[in-house]
Every structure is written in C-alpha cells, then in structure tokens.
Amino acid sequence: MLHDLMPDVVTISFGSRTADIWQRLRQRGWTFVGKGEWKNEPVLGVSFTGDRRANRTADELAEELIEIVREMEVAATRLW
C-alpha cells in the first residue's frame, strides 16, 4: 500500500507489472479496482466501501493478487 487517498481507498503498486495485474484482475471480474498513477508510478486504486460495484473483500483481493503474481512468476520462468 502506498498511501491512503481516503479512509476507504488505498493505492497499490507492482511497479512495471501493475498494468498487467490490473488487466488480469479485470478479466476475473474485479471491476471496482481502478488503474492510475501516483508520483509517476502506476498504481491500482481500491475502494471497498465507496464503490457500489465492490462486492468482494480485501482478503479475497489479497488472495487473487497472490495467485496472479504466482501465475506471472511461473510464466516468466518457463522455457518455451
């Protein structure tokens, strides 16, 4: 977490992988996770209570992010 925007919004960055992670989240139905920039760094903006589309929990998002990063790491290490 980079900083609190509001009491119910946080920003998260995965550096150069942020946009790819955001796209993968969108494909999996995480429509309330936004993409933006903070201090010239790509970030994900997450609001659980301020967005009527937010129908999942922070724990579920953490699990999904771990799975996505794991998938990306496996794909990056495979020899094709």
SEVO-914070 format. One record per residue: x, y, z of N, C-alpha, C in turn. Coordinates in Angstrom, 2 decimals, padded with zeros to 5 digits. Layout:
N
<n_c1:X; n_c2:Y; n_c3:Z; ca_c1:X; ca_c2:Y; ca_c3:Z; c_c1:X; c_c2:Y; c_c3:Z>
...
This chain:
80
<n_c1:000.85; n_c2:-001.17; n_c3:000.00; ca_c1:000.00; ca_c2:000.00; ca_c3:000.00; c_c1:000.90; c_c2:001.23; c_c3:000.00>
<n_c1:000.63; n_c2:002.15; n_c3:-000.90; ca_c1:001.46; ca_c2:003.35; ca_c3:-001.00; c_c1:000.99; c_c2:004.46; c_c3:-000.07>
<n_c1:-000.31; n_c2:004.73; n_c3:-000.09; ca_c1:-000.84; ca_c2:005.74; ca_c3:000.82; c_c1:-002.36; c_c2:005.68; c_c3:000.82>
<n_c1:-002.97; n_c2:006.29; n_c3:001.83; ca_c1:-004.43; ca_c2:006.36; ca_c3:001.90; c_c1:-004.90; c_c2:007.58; c_c3:001.14>
<n_c1:-005.80; n_c2:007.38; n_c3:000.17; ca_c1:-006.40; ca_c2:008.51; ca_c3:-000.52; c_c1:-007.54; c_c2:009.08; c_c3:000.30>
<n_c1:-008.34; n_c2:008.18; n_c3:000.81; ca_c1:-009.47; ca_c2:008.49; ca_c3:001.68; c_c1:-009.53; c_c2:007.35; c_c3:002.68>
<n_c1:-010.38; n_c2:007.44; n_c3:003.67; ca_c1:-010.44; ca_c2:006.34; ca_c3:004.64; c_c1:-010.77; c_c2:004.99; c_c3:004.01>
<n_c1:-011.42; n_c2:004.98; n_c3:002.87; ca_c1:-011.82; ca_c2:003.70; ca_c3:002.27; c_c1:-011.15; c_c2:003.43; c_c3:000.92>
<n_c1:-010.12; n_c2:004.18; n_c3:000.57; ca_c1:-009.42; ca_c2:003.97; ca_c3:-000.71; c_c1:-007.93; c_c2:003.83; c_c3:-000.45>
<n_c1:-007.32; n_c2:002.80; n_c3:-001.04; ca_c1:-005.87; ca_c2:002.62; ca_c3:-000.94; c_c1:-005.29; c_c2:002.47; c_c3:-002.34>
<n_c1:-004.02; n_c2:002.77; n_c3:-002.46; ca_c1:-003.32; ca_c2:002.57; ca_c3:-003.73; c_c1:-002.23; c_c2:001.52; c_c3:-003.53>
<n_c1:-002.09; n_c2:000.68; n_c3:-004.55; ca_c1:-001.13; ca_c2:-000.42; ca_c3:-004.51; c_c1:-000.34; c_c2:-000.38; c_c3:-005.81>
<n_c1:000.96; n_c2:-000.65; n_c3:-005.74; ca_c1:001.76; ca_c2:-000.69; ca_c3:-006.94; c_c1:002.56; c_c2:-001.98; c_c3:-007.01>
<n_c1:002.69; n_c2:-002.50; n_c3:-008.22; ca_c1:003.54; ca_c2:-003.64; ca_c3:-008.51; c_c1:004.58; c_c2:-003.23; c_c3:-009.54>
<n_c1:004.92; n_c2:-001.95; n_c3:-009.53; ca_c1:005.92; ca_c2:-001.43; ca_c3:-010.46; c_c1:005.49; c_c2:-001.63; c_c3:-011.90>
<n_c1:006.41; n_c2:-002.11; n_c3:-012.71; ca_c1:006.13; ca_c2:-002.26; ca_c3:-014.14; c_c1:005.07; c_c2:-003.32; c_c3:-014.42>
<n_c1:004.76; n_c2:-004.16; n_c3:-013.46; ca_c1:003.73; ca_c2:-005.20; ca_c3:-013.65; c_c1:002.33; c_c2:-004.74; c_c3:-013.29>
<n_c1:002.17; n_c2:-003.52; n_c3:-012.82; ca_c1:000.89; ca_c2:-003.04; ca_c3:-012.33; c_c1:-000.20; c_c2:-003.10; c_c3:-013.41>
<n_c1:000.08; n_c2:-002.62; n_c3:-014.61; ca_c1:-000.94; ca_c2:-002.61; ca_c3:-015.67; c_c1:-001.36; c_c2:-004.03; c_c3:-016.05>
<n_c1:-000.40; n_c2:-004.94; n_c3:-016.12; ca_c1:-000.72; ca_c2:-006.34; ca_c3:-016.45; c_c1:-001.58; c_c2:-006.96; c_c3:-015.35>
<n_c1:-001.24; n_c2:-006.70; n_c3:-014.10; ca_c1:-002.01; ca_c2:-007.22; ca_c3:-012.98; c_c1:-003.41; c_c2:-006.63; c_c3:-013.01>
<n_c1:-003.54; n_c2:-005.35; n_c3:-013.29; ca_c1:-004.86; ca_c2:-004.71; ca_c3:-013.38; c_c1:-005.71; c_c2:-005.39; c_c3:-014.46>
<n_c1:-005.11; n_c2:-005.64; n_c3:-015.62; ca_c1:-005.83; ca_c2:-006.29; ca_c3:-016.71; c_c1:-006.30; c_c2:-007.69; c_c3:-016.30>
<n_c1:-005.47; n_c2:-008.42; n_c3:-015.63; ca_c1:-005.83; ca_c2:-009.76; ca_c3:-015.18; c_c1:-006.95; c_c2:-009.70; c_c3:-014.14>
<n_c1:-006.91; n_c2:-008.71; n_c3:-013.25; ca_c1:-007.99; ca_c2:-008.54; ca_c3:-012.28; c_c1:-009.31; c_c2:-008.25; c_c3:-013.00>
<n_c1:-009.28; n_c2:-007.36; n_c3:-013.98; ca_c1:-010.49; ca_c2:-007.03; ca_c3:-014.75; c_c1:-011.07; c_c2:-008.27; c_c3:-015.43>
<n_c1:-010.20; n_c2:-009.09; n_c3:-015.99; ca_c1:-010.66; ca_c2:-010.31; ca_c3:-016.65; c_c1:-011.32; c_c2:-011.28; c_c3:-015.68>
<n_c1:-010.97; n_c2:-011.15; n_c3:-014.41; ca_c1:-011.52; ca_c2:-012.04; ca_c3:-013.39; c_c1:-012.69; c_c2:-011.40; c_c3:-012.64>
<n_c1:-013.16; n_c2:-010.26; n_c3:-013.13; ca_c1:-014.35; ca_c2:-009.65; ca_c3:-012.55; c_c1:-014.13; c_c2:-008.59; c_c3:-011.49>
<n_c1:-012.92; n_c2:-008.18; n_c3:-011.28; ca_c1:-012.62; ca_c2:-007.14; ca_c3:-010.28; c_c1:-012.79; c_c2:-005.76; c_c3:-010.93>
<n_c1:-014.01; n_c2:-005.40; n_c3:-011.23; ca_c1:-014.29; ca_c2:-004.16; ca_c3:-011.97; c_c1:-014.14; c_c2:-002.90; c_c3:-011.13>
<n_c1:-014.10; n_c2:-003.02; n_c3:-009.83; ca_c1:-014.01; ca_c2:-001.84; ca_c3:-008.98; c_c1:-012.57; c_c2:-001.47; c_c3:-008.62>
<n_c1:-011.60; n_c2:-002.20; n_c3:-009.16; ca_c1:-010.19; ca_c2:-001.85; ca_c3:-008.97; c_c1:-009.78; c_c2:-000.96; c_c3:-010.14>
<n_c1:-009.40; n_c2:000.26; n_c3:-009.82; ca_c1:-009.03; ca_c2:001.21; ca_c3:-010.86; c_c1:-007.53; c_c2:001.25; c_c3:-011.12>
<n_c1:-007.18; n_c2:001.85; n_c3:-012.23; ca_c1:-005.77; ca_c2:002.00; ca_c3:-012.60; c_c1:-005.47; c_c2:003.48; c_c3:-012.68>
<n_c1:-004.33; n_c2:003.89; n_c3:-012.16; ca_c1:-003.96; ca_c2:005.29; ca_c3:-012.20; c_c1:-002.47; c_c2:005.46; c_c3:-012.02>
<n_c1:-002.10; n_c2:006.66; n_c3:-011.58; ca_c1:-000.70; ca_c2:006.99; ca_c3:-011.39; c_c1:-000.56; c_c2:007.83; c_c3:-010.13>
<n_c1:000.49; n_c2:007.59; n_c3:-009.36; ca_c1:000.80; ca_c2:008.37; ca_c3:-008.18; c_c1:002.30; c_c2:008.56; c_c3:-008.13>
<n_c1:002.74; n_c2:009.81; n_c3:-008.10; ca_c1:004.16; ca_c2:010.15; ca_c3:-008.12; c_c1:004.87; c_c2:009.48; c_c3:-009.29>
<n_c1:004.26; n_c2:009.57; n_c3:-010.45; ca_c1:004.79; ca_c2:009.00; ca_c3:-011.70; c_c1:004.96; c_c2:007.48; c_c3:-011.66>
<n_c1:004.23; n_c2:006.83; n_c3:-010.80; ca_c1:004.28; ca_c2:005.37; ca_c3:-010.70; c_c1:002.89; c_c2:004.80; c_c3:-010.96>
<n_c1:002.79; n_c2:003.73; n_c3:-011.75; ca_c1:001.48; ca_c2:003.12; ca_c3:-011.99; c_c1:000.95; c_c2:002.50; c_c3:-010.70>
<n_c1:-000.33; n_c2:002.70; n_c3:-010.45; ca_c1:-000.94; ca_c2:002.18; ca_c3:-009.22; c_c1:-002.32; c_c2:001.60; c_c3:-009.51>
<n_c1:-002.76; n_c2:000.78; n_c3:-008.59; ca_c1:-004.14; ca_c2:000.30; ca_c3:-008.56; c_c1:-004.83; c_c2:001.04; c_c3:-007.42>
<n_c1:-006.02; n_c2:001.55; n_c3:-007.68; ca_c1:-006.81; ca_c2:002.20; ca_c3:-006.65; c_c1:-007.95; c_c2:001.29; c_c3:-006.25>
<n_c1:-008.07; n_c2:001.03; n_c3:-004.95; ca_c1:-009.08; ca_c2:000.08; ca_c3:-004.46; c_c1:-009.95; c_c2:000.75; c_c3:-003.41>
<n_c1:-011.26; n_c2:000.71; n_c3:-003.64; ca_c1:-012.23; ca_c2:001.20; ca_c3:-002.68; c_c1:-013.26; c_c2:000.10; c_c3:-002.45>
<n_c1:-013.40; n_c2:-000.34; n_c3:-001.21; ca_c1:-014.36; ca_c2:-001.39; ca_c3:-000.91; c_c1:-015.70; c_c2:-000.84; c_c3:-000.45>
<n_c1:-015.71; n_c2:000.29; n_c3:000.23; ca_c1:-016.98; ca_c2:000.80; ca_c3:000.76; c_c1:-017.53; c_c2:001.95; c_c3:-000.06>
<n_c1:-016.69; n_c2:002.64; n_c3:-000.82; ca_c1:-017.16; ca_c2:003.80; ca_c3:-001.55; c_c1:-017.61; c_c2:003.51; c_c3:-002.96>
<n_c1:-017.60; n_c2:002.25; n_c3:-003.36; ca_c1:-017.94; ca_c2:001.88; ca_c3:-004.72; c_c1:-019.04; c_c2:000.83; c_c3:-004.69>
<n_c1:-020.16; n_c2:001.14; n_c3:-005.30; ca_c1:-021.31; ca_c2:000.22; ca_c3:-005.27; c_c1:-021.01; c_c2:-001.10; c_c3:-005.98>
<n_c1:-019.99; n_c2:-001.13; n_c3:-006.82; ca_c1:-019.61; ca_c2:-002.36; ca_c3:-007.52; c_c1:-018.75; c_c2:-003.27; c_c3:-006.64>
<n_c1:-018.26; n_c2:-002.76; n_c3:-005.52; ca_c1:-017.37; ca_c2:-003.52; ca_c3:-004.64; c_c1:-018.16; c_c2:-004.61; c_c3:-003.93>
<n_c1:-018.04; n_c2:-005.82; n_c3:-004.42; ca_c1:-018.80; ca_c2:-006.92; ca_c3:-003.84; c_c1:-017.89; c_c2:-008.02; c_c3:-003.29>
<n_c1:-016.64; n_c2:-007.69; n_c3:-003.07; ca_c1:-015.67; ca_c2:-008.65; ca_c3:-002.54; c_c1:-014.89; c_c2:-008.01; c_c3:-001.41>
<n_c1:-014.15; n_c2:-008.83; n_c3:-000.68; ca_c1:-013.43; ca_c2:-008.35; ca_c3:000.50; c_c1:-011.95; c_c2:-008.11; c_c3:000.19>
<n_c1:-011.29; n_c2:-007.43; n_c3:001.12; ca_c1:-009.86; ca_c2:-007.20; ca_c3:000.99; c_c1:-009.10; c_c2:-008.52; c_c3:001.03>
<n_c1:-009.56; n_c2:-009.47; n_c3:001.83; ca_c1:-008.91; ca_c2:-010.78; ca_c3:001.89; c_c1:-009.01; c_c2:-011.49; c_c3:000.54>
<n_c1:-010.16; n_c2:-011.40; n_c3:-000.10; ca_c1:-010.32; ca_c2:-012.02; ca_c3:-001.42; c_c1:-009.40; c_c2:-011.36; c_c3:-002.45>
<n_c1:-009.26; n_c2:-010.04; n_c3:-002.38; ca_c1:-008.36; ca_c2:-009.34; ca_c3:-003.30; c_c1:-006.92; c_c2:-009.77; c_c3:-003.05>
<n_c1:-006.52; n_c2:-009.88; n_c3:-001.80; ca_c1:-005.16; ca_c2:-010.31; ca_c3:-001.49; c_c1:-004.89; c_c2:-011.70; c_c3:-002.04>
<n_c1:-005.83; n_c2:-012.61; n_c3:-001.88; ca_c1:-005.68; ca_c2:-013.97; ca_c3:-002.42; c_c1:-005.58; c_c2:-013.95; c_c3:-003.94>
<n_c1:-006.40; n_c2:-013.13; n_c3:-004.58; ca_c1:-006.37; ca_c2:-013.03; ca_c3:-006.04; c_c1:-005.04; c_c2:-012.45; c_c3:-006.53>
<n_c1:-004.55; n_c2:-011.42; n_c3:-005.84; ca_c1:-003.27; ca_c2:-010.82; ca_c3:-006.22; c_c1:-002.13; c_c2:-011.81; c_c3:-006.07>
<n_c1:-002.14; n_c2:-012.59; n_c3:-005.00; ca_c1:-001.11; ca_c2:-013.60; ca_c3:-004.80; c_c1:-001.15; c_c2:-014.62; c_c3:-005.94>
<n_c1:-002.34; n_c2:-015.06; n_c3:-006.31; ca_c1:-002.48; ca_c2:-016.03; ca_c3:-007.39; c_c1:-002.00; c_c2:-015.45; c_c3:-008.73>
<n_c1:-002.36; n_c2:-014.21; n_c3:-009.01; ca_c1:-001.94; ca_c2:-013.58; ca_c3:-010.27; c_c1:-000.42; c_c2:-013.44; c_c3:-010.33>
<n_c1:000.19; n_c2:-012.96; n_c3:-009.25; ca_c1:001.65; ca_c2:-012.81; ca_c3:-009.23; c_c1:002.31; c_c2:-014.18; c_c3:-009.37>
<n_c1:001.76; n_c2:-015.19; n_c3:-008.70; ca_c1:002.30; ca_c2:-016.55; ca_c3:-008.82; c_c1:002.25; c_c2:-017.02; c_c3:-010.28>
<n_c1:001.12; n_c2:-016.81; n_c3:-010.94; ca_c1:000.98; ca_c2:-017.19; ca_c3:-012.35; c_c1:002.00; c_c2:-016.47; c_c3:-013.23>
<n_c1:002.19; n_c2:-015.19; n_c3:-012.97; ca_c1:003.14; ca_c2:-014.41; ca_c3:-013.75; c_c1:004.57; c_c2:-014.90; c_c3:-013.52>
<n_c1:004.90; n_c2:-015.25; n_c3:-012.30; ca_c1:006.24; ca_c2:-015.73; ca_c3:-012.00; c_c1:006.50; c_c2:-017.08; c_c3:-012.67>
<n_c1:005.51; n_c2:-017.96; n_c3:-012.64; ca_c1:005.67; ca_c2:-019.26; ca_c3:-013.29; c_c1:005.84; c_c2:-019.07; c_c3:-014.80>
<n_c1:005.01; n_c2:-018.22; n_c3:-015.39; ca_c1:005.11; ca_c2:-017.97; ca_c3:-016.83; c_c1:006.47; c_c2:-017.39; c_c3:-017.20>
<n_c1:007.01; n_c2:-016.53; n_c3:-016.36; ca_c1:008.30; ca_c2:-015.89; ca_c3:-016.66; c_c1:009.47; c_c2:-016.86; c_c3:-016.56>
<n_c1:009.32; n_c2:-017.93; n_c3:-015.80; ca_c1:010.43; ca_c2:-018.86; ca_c3:-015.61; c_c1:010.36; c_c2:-020.08; c_c3:-016.52>
<n_c1:009.26; n_c2:-020.24; n_c3:-017.24; ca_c1:009.13; ca_c2:-021.39; ca_c3:-018.14; c_c1:009.98; c_c2:-021.21; c_c3:-019.37>
<n_c1:010.55; n_c2:-022.29; n_c3:-019.81; ca_c1:011.28; ca_c2:-022.30; ca_c3:-021.06; c_c1:010.34; c_c2:-022.81; c_c3:-022.13>
<n_c1:010.03; n_c2:-022.00; n_c3:-023.09; ca_c1:009.06; ca_c2:-022.38; ca_c3:-024.13; c_c1:009.77; c_c2:-022.90; c_c3:-025.32>
